[in-house]
Amino acid sequence: MKRPNLKQVAAFLPLVALILLAAVFAGKSLWRDTQVETHAMVGKRLPAVMLAGLNGEPAQAVKVGDGPYLINFFASWCPPCIVEHPQLMALQARGVPIVGVAYKDEPAKSQGFLEQRGNPFAVVLVDRDGRAGMEFGVTGPPETYLISSDGIILAKHIGELDEKAARTLLSQAR
């Protein structure tokens, strides 16, 4: 059997390197916890965005009450938003103030979503074009932010909230 020469071996090195890189990237993405993610906005002041209310109310800042509160980006077209909705209703029943932001959704569809399932939000704002979501760093709904009474983003949860995730998120309140 003839041994491969150096030129033949060198021709396969880029292919081997590409396969190794693909394996590393695949491994990192498969074993990454997508719900616990550091975020550039955590620890910073709430973005100064003004959004109109769902029922046509004039634009207002994203703020509710004097204590810590949650901001939840949701959409009627979002299946995980349906899954997390009972947890949001439970939080509201416990007195947790929540600002809802209808993300890249038609107001009539957002309104129908809330009429059908109940409205857990103290205020519902509309982000039709997703600009506010970009300011917050939203990658897709649902995403929930814990905001301190002085307007600092304390934590971010990506994906639907369940009881454990809600407890973990709220435990970070100051």
GUMI-723395 format. One record per atom (N, C-alpha, C): residue in three letters; x negated, y negated, z negated. Coordinates in pm, whole numbers, plus 50000, padded with zeros to 5 digits. Layout:
BEGIN
alaXYZ/...
***
This chain:
BEGIN
met499165011850000/met500005000050000/met499114987550000/lys499494978350081/lys498724966050097/lys499114955849988/arg498124949649927/arg498354939449824/arg498744926249888/pro499704919049825/pro500074905949881/pro498914896149866/asn498754887749967/asn497684877849957/asn498174865449882/leu497274856649851/leu497574844749772/leu498634835849837/lys498644834549967/lys499634826350038/lys501044831950021/gln501184845150024/gln502494851350008/gln503024849249866/val502164850449766/val502574848249627/val502954833649606/ala502164824449659/ala502424810149643/ala503744806149707/ala504154812949812/ala505414809749880/ala506614812449789/phe506504822049698/phe507614825349609/phe507624817449478/leu506564810349446/leu506504802949320/leu507604792449305/pro507924784449408/pro509024774849392/pro510364781749362/leu510604793149424/leu511844800449399/leu511894805549255/val510804810649205/val510724815349066/val510944803648970/ala510324792348997/ala510504780548912/ala511954775948911/leu512614775949026/leu514004772049037/leu514904781448958/ile514654794348965/ile515444804148891/ile515264802148740/leu514044799548696/leu513784797148555/leu514494784448505/leu514444773848584/leu515144761448546/leu516644763548537/ala517214770648634/ala518654773548632/ala519024781448507/ala518204791048470/ala518464799048350/ala518434790448224/val517484781248215/val517394772348099/val518634763448090/phe519034757048201/phe520194748248200/phe521474755948169/ala521624767848226/ala522804776048199/ala522854779848051/gly521724783547995/gly521684787247853/gly522044775747763/lys521544763947792/lys521854752147709/lys523334748747715/ser523924749647832/ser525334745947844/ser526254756447786/leu525864768947788/leu526724779547734/leu526744779747582/trp525654775847518/trp525574776647372/trp525644763147305/arg526164753247372/arg526304739847316/arg527704738247259/asp527814732847139/asp529114730047078/asp529594716647133/thr530584717047221/thr531044704747288/thr531894695947199/gln532344701047085/gln533194692847000/gln532394684646900/val531184688846872/val530344681346780/val529214675446861/glu529324662746888/glu528374656346975/glu528014642846918/thr526734639846914/thr526364626446873/thr526794617046986/his527094605246952/his527584595947052/his526974582247027/ala526654575547134/ala525994562647125/ala526824552347048/met528154553647049/met529004543746983/met529164546146833/val528884558246787/val529024561046643/val528034552246567/gly528564545446466/gly527754536146387/gly527804521846440/lys528464519746551/lys528554506346610/lys529954500646592/arg530054487646616/arg531334480646606/arg532254485046720/leu533524485446689/leu534574488646785/leu534444479746908/pro534514485247029/pro534444476547149/pro535574466247148/ala535274454547195/ala536254443647199/ala537114445047324/val538064454347320/val538954456447433/val540354452147396/met541064446847493/met542444442647474/met543294451047568/leu544294457747512/leu545174466347590/leu546624462647565/ala547444463847670/ala548884461347656/ala549524473147584/gly550654470347519/gly551404480947454/gly552154489347555/leu552524501347514/leu553214510647602/leu554534505247653/asn555234497547569/asn556544492247609/asn556444478147666/gly555254474547717/gly555084461547780/gly554714450347684/glu554404453747559/glu554004443447463/glu552724436847514/pro552504424147476/pro551294417247522/pro550024424547476/ala548964421947548/ala547674428247517/ala547254425147375/gln546694435147311/gln546204433447174/gln544944441747155/ala544204438247050/ala542994445647018/ala543374459346963/val542464468646974/val542684482146923/val542404481846773/lys543434479446691/lys543264478346545/lys544594480946478/val544524487446362/val545734490046284/val545394489846136/gly546134482646057/gly545984483045912/gly544654478045859/asp544494479745727/asp543304474845660/asp542324485945623/gly542784498245618/gly541914509345580/gly541374516645701/pro540674527645678/pro540204535745790/pro541394541045871/tyr541204542845998/tyr542264547846085/tyr541644555646201/leu542494562346276/leu542054570046392/leu542514563246520/ile541704564946624/ile542114561346760/ile542084574246839/asn543214577546901/asn543334589946977/asn543634586747123/phe542724590847212/phe542964589547356/phe543694602147401/phe544874600347463/phe545714611447506/phe546284608547644/ala546894618747705/ala547574616947834/ala548664627547848/ser549714624147919/ser550814633547940/ser550384645348027/trp549374643448110/trp548904653848202/trp547844662948140/cys547584661348011/cys546474667947943/cys546974679647857/pro546754692247899/pro547204703647818/pro546644703947676/pro545354700947652/pro544884700847514/pro545574690247427/cys546074679547490/cys546794669247415/cys548104674947361/ile548734683847436/ile549964690447390/ile549634699447271/val548524706547280/val548114715847174/val547834708247044/glu547164696647052/glu546804689346931/glu547954681046874/his549004678846950/his550064669546909/his550684672846772/pro550974685646741/pro551514688446607/pro550564684246495/gln549274685146518/gln548314680746415/gln548374665546397/leu548534658246507/leu548684643646496/leu549954640146420/met551034647646446/met552284645246374/met552104648046225/ala551344658446191/ala551074661746050/ala550244650845984/leu549264645446056/leu548454634546002/leu549304622145976/gln550194619246069/gln551074607746052/gln551974609745931/ala552474621945911/ala553334624945796/ala552574623345664/arg551264625445668/arg550424623545549/arg550034608945529/gly550444600145621/gly550154585945606/gly548874581245671/val548294589545758/val547064585545828/val547464576645946/pro547004564145948/pro547334555446061/pro546554559546187/ile547274560346298/ile546664564546424/ile547094554846534/val546114550046609/val546364542146729/val546284551946846/gly547324552446926/gly547314560847046/gly546944552447166/val546074557847250/val545714551147374/val546044560647488/ala547064556847567/ala547464564847682/ala546414562747791/tyr545624573147814/tyr544424572347898/tyr544714576848041/lys544514567748136/lys544694570648279/lys546014577748305/asp547084572048251/asp548414577948261/asp549414567148296/glu550494571248359/glu551574561948389/glu552384559548262/pro552684547048230/pro553424544148107/pro554724552248092/ala555474553948198/ala556734561448189/ala556474575948150/lys555404581748201/lys555074595648166/lys554564596548022/ser553794586547979/ser553344586247839/ser554524584947745/gln555474576347782/gln556674574347700/gln557474587247692/gly557644594147804/gly558364606847805/gly557664617447720/phe556344617747726/phe555544627047646/phe555844625047497/leu555854612447454/leu556094609247313/leu557544611347273/glu558474608347361/glu559894610647331/glu560174625547314/gln559544633747395/gln559764648247390/gln559134654647266/arg557964649947226/arg557194656547120/arg557174649046987/gly557624636646987/gly557524628246869/gly556354618746884/asn556454607446814/asn555414597246826/asn554654595846694/pro553424601046690/pro552634600246567/pro551864587146551/phe552004578146648/phe551144566446653/phe551804554046592/ala551014546446515/ala551484533646462/ala551604523546576/val550694524646672/val550654515946789/val550274524746908/val550904522347023/val550534529547145/val550124519247249/leu548894520247295/leu548344511047394/leu548104518547524/val547974511147634/val547844517147766/val546494513647827/asp545784524047870/asp544494522547940/asp544624529448076/arg545414523248165/arg545724529648294/arg544504532148380/asp543564522748382/asp542414524348471/asp541204530748401/gly541304533248272/gly540224539848200/gly539074530848157/arg539234517748173/arg538134508548135/arg537854508747985/ala538904509147904/ala538674509747758/ala538004522947724/gly538434533647789/gly537794546547767/gly536314546147799/met535944538947904/met534524537647938/met533784530247827/glu534404519947771/glu533774512347661/glu533524521347540/phe534454530447514/phe534324539547401/phe533414551547433/gly533244554447561/gly532464566247599/gly533304578747613/val534594576947643/val535494588347659/val535074596447782/thr534974609647762/thr534664618547875/thr535924624847930/gly536974625047852/gly538264630547894/gly539114633247771/pro540414631647784/pro541264633547667/pro541434648347634/pro541774651447510/pro541874642247399/pro540524639647333/glu540354627647287/glu539204623847205/glu539724614947093/thr539164616946975/thr539634609746858/thr538444603446786/tyr538634590846748/tyr537584583146681/tyr538074579346542/leu537184580146445/leu537464575346310/leu536854561446299/ile537674551746260/ile537254537746253/ile537334533146108/ser536274526646061/ser536274521345924/ser537134508845916/ser537434504545794/ser538254492645775/ser537594480145830/asp536254480245841/asp535564468645897/asp535244470146046/gly535884479846113/gly535764480946258/gly534544488346309/ile533954496946228/ile532794504746271/ile533264518846308/ile532774523946420/ile533104537646461/ile532264547046374/leu532954554746290/leu532274563546196/leu532014577446254/ala532924582146341/ala532784595646396/ala533624597046521/lys533294607146599/lys534024610146722/lys534244625146729/his535464629046768/his535764643146790/his536224644846935/ile535584653947005/ile535924656847144/ile536794669347147/gly537894668647219/gly538794680047230/gly539944678847132/glu540804689147133/glu541984688347048/glu541624689646900/leu542374682346821/leu542214683146675/leu543024694846622/asp542404703046542/asp543144712746463/asp542994708246318/glu543534715946226/glu543504711646085/glu542074710246033/lys541224719746065/lys539834719346018/lys539094707246076/ala539254704946206/ala538574693646271/ala539074680346214/ala540384679446189/ala540934667046132/ala540364664645993/arg540284675245912/arg539734673945777/arg538274669345783/thr537494675445873/thr536094671745889/thr535954657245933/leu536774653246029/leu536734639446079/leu537084629545968/leu538154632045897/leu538594622845792/leu537654622545672/ser536894633245652/ser535954633545539/ser534814623545558/gln534654618345678/gln533594608945707/gln534014594445686/ala535244592445637/ala535744578845612/ala534984572645495/arg534724559845507/arg534054552345398/arg535074545345314/
***
